[in-house]
């Protein structure tokens, strides 16, 4: 009985840790969006890239798509090379296609 209880506790602990990582990445995404809207592109880009990396590690493809679109918009507003913008837009479309086929 103690073993089963310990396994349940460990399961819920792991689930809580995953939720904290997801929430942390979402905070970075929202802060990045806000900074881009305030024309603070450089720091906004850093937060969006961190969020994208976190969501990739977590396997959250829908959030990855949001990050890619936000980065594309950030790059567009910074007048970055078209290749950078296109790369993020392609990533978002690829994720869209993956989500639709699953």
Secondary structure, 3 states (H helix, E strand, C coil): CHHHHHHHHHHHHHHHHHHHHHHHHHHHHHHHHHHHHCCCHHHHHHHHHHHHHHHHHHCCHHHHHHHHHHHHHHHHHCCCCHHHHHHHHHHHHHHHHHHHHC
